[in-house]
Amino acid sequence: MNNTFKKYSAQNLHYLPASDMHPADTYFHFSFANYHNPDRVSFGALRVLNDDDIKPHGGFGKHPHRDMEIITYLISGELTHWDNVTDIEETLGRGDVQTISAGSGVWHSEQNLSDKWTRLLQIWILPPAQRLPVKYNKHNFTTEERRNRLLHIVGNNSNKDEVKLYINQDVNIYVSEVTDNTTTVSYKLKEGRQAYICNFEGSLDIKGLPSLDERDSLEVVGQHDLEFSTNNLMAHFIIIEMATPL
């Protein structure tokens, strides 16, 4: 079996606390903003994974993006989003997902308008081409859809009829929330593919591979039968799967 893996522990991730200039407590999985690590620039098409805690009545004001696929996954709290494509404000809650294909250029804002902290994952995927059409979508997923099973939250052009949300790049994103220590969730990683696995709540066991505590991550390259479980009360994790670069 052609397989390699690397684990990254939370204490090795760069952390930037919230301030007036930076409205979120952020763990950067890859080089971003004032954090630069030549060994942690990207993983295939995955360019950014930020774990943000946005303070009450804080957030990111109107700002531009282009030539990037952006996925937001809400872990807790509320996030109010606006963009100049739809010109609509929408509020997302736990487990909800939004996708933006920034393409030729989009402006948007992300605000926590509540009195409680909001936590989310911000994922940036490199697009297959530049200046693609701008596209925005969101979906309100239920807890039951991901509880003790893998939920396919984002697909691509080859399987867009099978998923609620999709982007242009050949990437698939799954989440699961394992809520007891008797459940096993399985995923088959195929030859020529690779996966970035991030556990962001609880404790995750992976058969034959290192376990992951909160904010730990694992890079897996090549064919592997992955089996996930928890020896704790729960594990909430994401799998970002893509082609292995040639």
BELSUL-V93753 format. One record per residue. N is the residue number from 1. SS is DSSP state (H for helix, E for strand, C for the rest). OMEGA is omega in degrees with one decimal (none if undefined). NEAR is the number of other ideal C-beta (glycine too) atoms within 8 Angstrom. Layout:
N,SS,OMEGA,NEAR / N,SS,OMEGA,NEAR
//
This chain:
1,C,-179.7,5 / 2,C,-174.5,5 / 3,C,171.8,9 / 4,E,177.6,6 / 5,E,174.6,10 / 6,E,177.7,6 / 7,E,175.2,10 / 8,E,-177.7,11 / 9,C,-174.9,8 / 10,H,-177.0,9 / 11,H,178.2,4 / 12,H,178.2,5 / 13,C,-179.1,12 / 14,E,-176.8,7 / 15,E,177.8,8 / 16,E,-176.7,11 / 17,C,179.8,6 / 18,C,176.1,10 / 19,C,176.7,6 / 20,C,-179.8,3 / 21,C,-178.9,3 / 22,C,-169.6,9 / 23,C,-178.0,10 / 24,E,164.5,13 / 25,E,-170.6,10 / 26,E,166.5,12 / 27,E,-179.9,11 / 28,E,176.1,13 / 29,C,179.1,12 / 30,C,-178.6,13 / 31,C,-176.1,9 / 32,E,177.7,7 / 33,C,-176.4,7 / 34,C,178.6,4 / 35,E,175.9,9 / 36,C,177.2,5 / 37,C,-176.6,9 / 38,C,177.8,6 / 39,C,-177.4,4 / 40,C,-179.4,8 / 41,C,-179.1,8 / 42,C,174.2,8 / 43,E,-172.2,7 / 44,C,-179.8,9 / 45,C,179.5,11 / 46,E,-176.9,16 / 47,E,-175.0,10 / 48,E,165.3,10 / 49,E,178.8,14 / 50,E,175.9,11 / 51,E,-171.2,14 / 52,E,164.1,11 / 53,E,-177.1,11 / 54,E,-175.6,16 / 55,C,179.2,11 / 56,C,179.7,8 / 57,C,175.4,7 / 58,C,178.0,10 / 59,E,-175.4,14 / 60,E,-179.7,8 / 61,E,-176.6,6 / 62,E,-178.8,6 / 63,E,-174.8,8 / 64,E,168.8,6 / 65,E,171.0,10 / 66,C,176.1,9 / 67,C,176.7,8 / 68,C,172.7,11 / 69,E,-172.5,15 / 70,E,179.5,13 / 71,E,177.0,16 / 72,E,177.6,14 / 73,E,-177.8,13 / 74,E,178.3,16 / 75,E,178.9,11 / 76,E,179.6,7 / 77,C,-177.1,15 / 78,C,176.3,12 / 79,E,177.2,15 / 80,E,-174.4,13 / 81,E,172.4,15 / 82,E,171.9,12 / 83,E,-175.6,13 / 84,C,175.9,7 / 85,C,179.4,8 / 86,C,-175.1,5 / 87,C,179.8,6 / 88,C,171.2,6 / 89,C,178.6,6 / 90,E,-179.4,9 / 91,E,-179.9,9 / 92,E,177.4,14 / 93,C,-174.4,9 / 94,C,176.8,8 / 95,C,178.6,12 / 96,C,-174.9,12 / 97,E,170.8,16 / 98,E,177.8,12 / 99,E,175.4,15 / 100,E,167.4,14 / 101,E,-170.2,14 / 102,C,172.1,12 / 103,C,-174.5,14 / 104,C,173.7,7 / 105,C,179.0,9 / 106,E,171.2,14 / 107,E,175.8,9 / 108,E,174.9,12 / 109,E,179.5,12 / 110,E,-172.3,10 / 111,E,169.8,12 / 112,C,-176.2,15 / 113,C,-175.4,8 / 114,C,178.6,9 / 115,C,-179.2,4 / 116,C,178.1,7 / 117,C,176.3,10 / 118,E,178.2,14 / 119,E,-177.6,11 / 120,E,169.7,13 / 121,E,172.9,14 / 122,E,-175.4,11 / 123,E,175.8,13 / 124,E,178.7,12 / 125,E,176.9,14 / 126,C,-178.0,10 / 127,C,179.0,14 / 128,C,179.9,6 / 129,C,179.0,6 / 130,C,175.0,6 / 131,C,175.0,6 / 132,C,178.9,12 / 133,C,178.0,6 / 134,C,-178.5,12 / 135,E,177.0,9 / 136,E,175.1,12 / 137,E,173.5,7 / 138,E,175.2,12 / 139,E,178.0,9 / 140,C,178.9,8 / 141,C,179.8,11 / 142,C,177.2,6 / 143,H,-177.4,8 / 144,H,-178.0,5 / 145,H,-178.0,8 / 146,H,-175.8,12 / 147,E,176.6,8 / 148,C,174.5,9 / 149,C,175.6,8 / 150,C,177.5,11 / 151,E,179.7,10 / 152,E,-173.2,10 / 153,E,-179.4,13 / 154,E,176.2,14 / 155,E,-176.6,12 / 156,C,-174.8,13 / 157,C,-177.8,6 / 158,C,-178.9,6 / 159,C,-173.3,10 / 160,C,178.7,9 / 161,C,-176.3,4 / 162,C,-175.1,6 / 163,C,-179.9,11 / 164,C,-176.4,6 / 165,C,176.7,12 / 166,E,176.5,10 / 167,C,-175.9,14 / 168,C,-176.2,10 / 169,C,179.5,12 / 170,C,-178.2,8 / 171,E,172.1,14 / 172,E,-179.3,12 / 173,E,-179.0,13 / 174,E,171.1,12 / 175,E,174.8,14 / 176,E,175.1,14 / 177,E,-179.8,12 / 178,E,-169.4,16 / 179,C,174.8,8 / 180,C,-175.6,8 / 181,C,176.4,7 / 182,C,-175.4,3 / 183,C,174.0,10 / 184,C,177.6,6 / 185,E,-173.2,12 / 186,E,174.2,9 / 187,E,179.2,10 / 188,E,174.6,7 / 189,E,-173.1,13 / 190,C,174.6,6 / 191,C,-178.6,6 / 192,C,179.0,5 / 193,E,177.0,11 / 194,E,-175.4,14 / 195,E,171.3,13 / 196,E,-176.5,12 / 197,E,-180.0,16 / 198,E,174.6,16 / 199,E,-174.2,16 / 200,E,171.7,11 / 201,E,175.8,10 / 202,E,-177.0,12 / 203,C,-173.0,12 / 204,E,172.0,15 / 205,E,177.3,10 / 206,E,-173.3,13 / 207,C,177.0,8 / 208,C,-178.7,4 / 209,E,-179.1,9 / 210,E,174.1,7 / 211,E,-176.1,9 / 212,E,170.8,15 / 213,C,-177.0,9 / 214,C,-179.9,9 / 215,C,171.5,11 / 216,E,179.5,13 / 217,E,-177.5,13 / 218,E,172.3,15 / 219,E,178.9,13 / 220,E,-178.6,14 / 221,E,176.8,8 / 222,C,-174.8,13 / 223,C,177.2,8 / 224,E,172.8,9 / 225,E,-174.8,6 / 226,E,177.2,14 / 227,E,-174.7,10 / 228,E,174.8,16 / 229,E,177.4,13 / 230,C,173.0,15 / 231,C,-178.7,7 / 232,C,179.2,8 / 233,C,-177.6,5 / 234,C,171.1,11 / 235,E,179.3,17 / 236,E,-171.2,12 / 237,E,-179.2,15 / 238,E,174.7,11 / 239,E,176.8,13 / 240,E,-171.4,14 / 241,E,-174.5,11 / 242,E,175.7,14 / 243,E,173.7,9 / 244,C,179.6,10 / 245,C,179.6,4 / 246,C,none,2
//
